[in-house]
């Protein structure tokens, strides 16, 4: 019992502090630009199974970069704070808790804050995304089930779950997206899934779990339920009576942490600015464009893939952030920053670093690469692909070190344009 209590006390404290961080976004090397206020976050664990060695300070650049370019990021910052408020409750036990029995973290609000930040980054709307209104819409969805299926509460657990799925997938018409995520970004955000009723498996699983949560709060669900999260590209999330579950169902149980990681990873992959050669990792695609990776062992690329890579880099240099085929740097950066805050995989530091490199923030890129080297698990097994990635990291570190040593070095001339208002509508 003592260890159980100690584990529940392991609630990360997200401490925000205002620090001065100088960013020079002009094409010259002058240091006369005024410092901008940077919001840093310290993730501190107060006990439990995953005690970190030391508090981690993350000074992210996206919001400050937008502010320095004359783009108001107030609503994006507020949405990020809302997301931080939710993951504040991620204890070690909560991270591994199934979403069907989640208690501490409001996953719907966390997903809506993710959507609210990205909406602010891209749309530059004069009003924030109404998070509470979409929370009410989820509640209305649950209430609608109770209205249409009153008699189902007297049925067997299996029949009750079948009626929920009939209500969700037939009556309300929710369905899995049938195309690549980057061509249908609205399937990646909870508010647009609620509006258009087409979404990813992760978000449909979240909506399903929210209905179950409301039924449990209303004392209409008196048995344990688990959501079966499909790993293919077509199946819909379903639920089953936990007592009648099978061992083969275990890999399909989605936890609080894995749900948030999947939502953010889908966004990161869909809006990654370098979409060439889908067989290579996101990092290697960006390293290819930067000429920091050994392509001798890479799969032969088609003319279309090479043209896509060249076109993507050209668009970035012209300051075009958003494109259906060539990603969106703002949303890729925001996804990376939130994944880093979740503190699940040190590779997120590496991926964030190479995006900063392409933005021209060489000093910060080098800092995050060094932090990646310090925090990665050296005992993890390596395969051919990870060896290629580590070689690309070595090349990038050497290049950044040379840049930092160069007398009078300056960021590329497109650094300011890159964060300008030249984005296309999403």
Helices and strands as residue ranges (DSSP letters): H 2-8, E 13-21, E 36-44, E 56-59, H 62-68, H 74-87, H 92-95, G 99-101, H 107-123, H 131-148, G 150-154, H 157-166, I 167-171, E 175-176, G 181-183, G 185-188, H 190-196, E 198-199, H 201-217, E 225-228, E 238-241, G 242-244, G 247-252, H 256-271, H 282-289, H 303-317, E 322-323, E 327-328, H 329-342, H 347-359, H 362-375, H 384-405, H 414-418
